[in-house]
Amino acid sequence: MAERPEDLNLPNAVVTRIIKDAIPDGVNVSKEARLAISKAASVFVLYATSCSNNYAMKAKRKTINANDVISAMEEMEFDQFEDPLKHCLEAYRNEQKNKKEANEKKKKEKEVEVQTVEDVMEEEEDDEDNDGDNEKDEDFVAEEDEDDDEEEDEEGGDVESVGLGSVANDNASVSGSATGSVVEISDDDG
Amino acid sequence: MPSKKKKFSARFPPARIKKIMQTDEDVGKVAAAVPVLISRALEKFIETLILKTSETTKIRNAKTLTTSHIKQTIHQEKKFDFLKDLVANVPDHQAEDESDPNISDTK
């Protein structure tokens, strides 16, 4: 092996936490001892890997699986780990199953949400100035410019300022398409 | 106040475990569940090592668990044979202060 076990250390925080939980009350652990435990843990991983891999290779598999690990513990004389590991495996499998189901549920909910939003957006699209009708008053203004002679001048000002929208509504009802190609103006003359 | 021993809360990062595993050239692929199991096994391993070593610490009437206690434990148990090389440089008896020049990273 070109790599030394010391080069791949496990996070100190986790090692420290486990040591703290395991140590009997009243006993301290020296810094060097903590480091040694951390290194021992790395060596343990390598040893367990090697044993597990042997089981995989025996079964002509290229992938180490969970059962290989459990069998390896027996070989390493850590049989007492077998039960906790089996529980751990079951818990992991359940966790994965729940995650998968939660993800699928989220996906479905999102699809419905997107569809609803799309529907609402389609409706709002036409009423761009939010005045309740689906006509753009810009188009109305454009038409007004063309018919200078006929324009209503109730405000006393330039009709081009009608672009504000609200005045236009008072003046006329507009029918026709929102694209603005043809706009009929009927005036309600007061 | 009784201190609640926390189980299952200290997990090792699966990616790091996988990295260590793959320093072994013979290792090909690793199933996703494997680093999770190794993490749990590590927890049990460290627990076991500490518990056994703390017995040595008590027998020596020491308040602090040191590397020499670990070394003794490793030599006492056959299952810890694979750790013998790791503690080869550790003296058999140590003072209990933190500044121990005997442990070096460069081996």
Boltz contact constraints between the chains, C-beta under 6 A:
constraints:
  - contact:
      token1: [A, 3]
      token2: [B, 23]
      max_distance: 6.0
  - contact:
      token1: [A, 8]
      token2: [B, 20]
      max_distance: 6.0
  - contact:
      token1: [A, 10]
      token2: [B, 12]
      max_distance: 6.0
  - contact:
      token1: [A, 14]
      token2: [B, 10]
      max_distance: 6.0
  - contact:
      token1: [A, 14]
      token2: [B, 12]
      max_distance: 6.0
  - contact:
      token1: [A, 17]
      token2: [B, 10]
      max_distance: 6.0
  - contact:
      token1: [A, 18]
      token2: [B, 10]
      max_distance: 6.0
  - contact:
      token1: [A, 18]
      token2: [B, 43]
      max_distance: 6.0
  - contact:
      token1: [A, 18]
      token2: [B, 46]
      max_distance: 6.0
  - contact:
      token1: [A, 19]
      token2: [B, 50]
      max_distance: 6.0
  - contact:
      token1: [A, 21]
      token2: [B, 5]
      max_distance: 6.0
  - contact:
      token1: [A, 21]
      token2: [B, 6]
      max_distance: 6.0
  - contact:
      token1: [A, 22]
      token2: [B, 47]
      max_distance: 6.0
  - contact:
      token1: [A, 22]
      token2: [B, 50]
      max_distance: 6.0
  - contact:
      token1: [A, 23]
      token2: [B, 50]
      max_distance: 6.0
  - contact:
      token1: [A, 24]
      token2: [B, 54]
      max_distance: 6.0
  - contact:
      token1: [A, 27]
      token2: [B, 54]
      max_distance: 6.0
  - contact:
      token1: [A, 27]
      token2: [B, 57]
      max_distance: 6.0
  - contact:
      token1: [A, 27]
      token2: [B, 65]
      max_distance: 6.0
  - contact:
      token1: [A, 28]
      token2: [B, 63]
      max_distance: 6.0
  - contact:
      token1: [A, 28]
      token2: [B, 64]
      max_distance: 6.0
  - contact:
      token1: [A, 29]
      token2: [B, 65]
      max_distance: 6.0
  - contact:
      token1: [A, 30]
      token2: [B, 64]
      max_distance: 6.0
  - contact:
      token1: [A, 30]
      token2: [B, 66]
      max_distance: 6.0
  - contact:
      token1: [A, 30]
      token2: [B, 98]
      max_distance: 6.0
  - contact:
      token1: [A, 31]
      token2: [B, 98]
      max_distance: 6.0
  - contact:
      token1: [A, 32]
      token2: [B, 67]
      max_distance: 6.0
  - contact:
      token1: [A, 32]
      token2: [B, 100]
      max_distance: 6.0
  - contact:
      token1: [A, 32]
      token2: [B, 103]
      max_distance: 6.0
  - contact:
      token1: [A, 33]
      token2: [B, 65]
      max_distance: 6.0
  - contact:
      token1: [A, 33]
      token2: [B, 66]
      max_distance: 6.0
  - contact:
      token1: [A, 33]
      token2: [B, 67]
      max_distance: 6.0
  - contact:
      token1: [A, 36]
      token2: [B, 67]
      max_distance: 6.0
  - contact:
      token1: [A, 36]
      token2: [B, 70]
      max_distance: 6.0
  - contact:
      token1: [A, 39]
      token2: [B, 86]
      max_distance: 6.0
  - contact:
      token1: [A, 40]
      token2: [B, 83]
      max_distance: 6.0
  - contact:
      token1: [A, 41]
      token2: [B, 42]
      max_distance: 6.0
  - contact:
      token1: [A, 43]
      token2: [B, 86]
      max_distance: 6.0
  - contact:
      token1: [A, 44]
      token2: [B, 45]
      max_distance: 6.0
  - contact:
      token1: [A, 45]
      token2: [B, 20]
      max_distance: 6.0
  - contact:
      token1: [A, 47]
      token2: [B, 82]
      max_distance: 6.0
  - contact:
      token1: [A, 49]
      token2: [B, 21]
      max_distance: 6.0
  - contact:
      token1: [A, 49]
      token2: [B, 24]
      max_distance: 6.0
  - contact:
      token1: [A, 53]
      token2: [B, 26]
      max_distance: 6.0
  - contact:
      token1: [A, 53]
      token2: [B, 27]
      max_distance: 6.0
  - contact:
      token1: [A, 62]
      token2: [B, 28]
      max_distance: 6.0
  - contact:
      token1: [A, 62]
      token2: [B, 29]
      max_distance: 6.0
  - contact:
      token1: [A, 63]
      token2: [B, 29]
      max_distance: 6.0
  - contact:
      token1: [A, 63]
      token2: [B, 31]
      max_distance: 6.0
  - contact:
      token1: [A, 64]
      token2: [B, 30]
      max_distance: 6.0
  - contact:
      token1: [A, 64]
      token2: [B, 34]
      max_distance: 6.0
  - contact:
      token1: [A, 65]
      token2: [B, 31]
      max_distance: 6.0
  - contact:
      token1: [A, 66]
      token2: [B, 33]
      max_distance: 6.0
  - contact:
      token1: [A, 66]
      token2: [B, 37]
      max_distance: 6.0
  - contact:
      token1: [A, 69]
      token2: [B, 34]
      max_distance: 6.0
  - contact:
      token1: [A, 69]
      token2: [B, 37]
      max_distance: 6.0
  - contact:
      token1: [A, 77]
      token2: [B, 79]
      max_distance: 6.0
  - contact:
      token1: [A, 81]
      token2: [B, 41]
      max_distance: 6.0
  - contact:
      token1: [A, 81]
      token2: [B, 44]
      max_distance: 6.0
  - contact:
      token1: [A, 84]
      token2: [B, 44]
      max_distance: 6.0
  - contact:
      token1: [A, 85]
      token2: [B, 37]
      max_distance: 6.0
  - contact:
      token1: [A, 85]
      token2: [B, 40]
      max_distance: 6.0
  - contact:
      token1: [A, 88]
      token2: [B, 37]
      max_distance: 6.0
  - contact:
      token1: [A, 88]
      token2: [B, 40]
      max_distance: 6.0
  - contact:
      token1: [A, 92]
      token2: [B, 33]
      max_distance: 6.0
  - contact:
      token1: [A, 92]
      token2: [B, 36]
      max_distance: 6.0
